[in-house]
């Protein structure tokens, strides 16, 4: 036998289900007062594949740290800044892949440059491709949701790009991709 509070709760639940069903029923011939909003997400790459093969990457922070790598004629990467050296090919190819796969989360943001951290920019990314002129990207603050960065490519509109792809590139500043230098084995006397 069920107690009285159980019956009351079941009655309330049934009433709520009935109300939800009633509110979800569309009235034939009636037009809605407000059009339902629709969101279209246009996920596309920040750098178009038509640009060609990536030939150089240069990242500079607002504090003056710099790292730059360039692809040689033979296809191997060299670190050119902060000091010239052979590059760790795997690390640079991974960064190159991140750059090629960098996605735009939101195409155009209408905000003053200073509000989104683009005046002055936290980082300046300069990339060159085999198919044309280099691109300069100003990188500003992270978005409030933490999923992207505000960026401005070639002085154009402010966009939001994927945080994780850009973070992989920015790690090159903290750890330049120098090739592991071989050292002669040391012997103990």
Secondary structure, 3 states (H helix, E strand, C coil): CCCHHHHHHHHHHHHHHHHHHHHHCCCCCCCCCCCCCCCCCCCEECCCHHHCCEEEEEEEECCCCEEEEEECCCCCEEEEECCCEEECHHHHHHHHHHHHCCEEEEEEECCCCCCCCECCECEEEEEEECCCCCEEEEEEEECCCCCEEEEEECCCCEEEEEHHHHHHHHHHHHCCCECCCCCCCCCCC
